[in-house]
Amino acid sequence: MSGSPLEIFETIDARGWEPPEPMVRVLEALDRLPRGKKIVMLLHCEPRPLFKILTHNGFHYRCRFVPEGYFEVTIWHAADTLAASADLE
């Protein structure tokens, strides 16, 4: 059984941005991310270097390719008990 969806704290639409701007913006947002909320990031490529940083710093993520041609990365606190049982949509 699923819980309530996590509320989006911030959406970062980085499609078309040049490095390092997407990484800089998401790391700044992570510093402010409250428990029970999520960050959604939209990118034209899969941000593999970000995944190791997220895991190392206590975050979980889900990355999926959207049929419209971009990646959607959803990020939340690993220790967030709300996220453990919540729908991420």
N, C-alpha and C positions, 0 to 999 in steps of 0.2 A: 504494500500500500504506500502511496506517495504522499508527501506532505505538501504544504503550500509552496508555490514557486518562489524562488529567491527574488527579491526586488533588485532591479538593476541600479547600481550606485553610479556607474558611469559607462557610457558607450564611447569607444575610441574608434572612429572610422579612419583608419590609416591607409586605406586603399590609395595607391598612387604616391604615398609619401616615400621619400628617400631615407635610407639609413643615415644616422642612427635615430632619427626622430621617433619612429614607432616604439623602439625600445625605451628611449628616454621618457616618453609620455606614459607608457604603461608602468614603468618602475615608480614614477612620481605618483600615479594613481594608487598603486599598491600600498604605498606609505599611508594613504588616507582611507583605505578600504575598511569599513566597519564590519563587525560580525553580522551574519545574516543577510549580507548583500553580495552582489557579484559585479564583476567588470566584464563587459563584452567588448571584444576587440575584433575589428574587421580588417583583413589584410589580403593583398593580392598573392602572397606566398605563405607557405607554412613556416611559422617562426620557430624552427627547431632549437636555436640557441636559447630562446626564452624558456623552453620547457625545463631544462636543467636548473636554471636560475629559480624558477617557481618552486620546483620540488625541494631544492636546497634551502629555500627560505620559508617553508611551511605553507605552501599553497597547493591546491589541486586545480586541475584544469581539464577541460574537454575541448578538443579541436575537431571541427568537422568541415568538410568541403561543401559549400552551398552550391546547388545546381546553377545559380546565376553566375558562377565563375570566381568565387572568392572563398577565403577561409574565415570561419567564425570561431574565435577562441573565447571560451567562458572560463573565468578565473574566480576562485573563492578560497577562503581560509581552510586549510586542511583540518584544523581542530574545530571547525564550526559544526556543532551538532545539528543546527538547523539545515545545513547543506547536506549532511549525511542522509537525511530522509526526504529531502525536497526534490521536486521536479526542477530541472535546470532550464526548461523552456521559458 
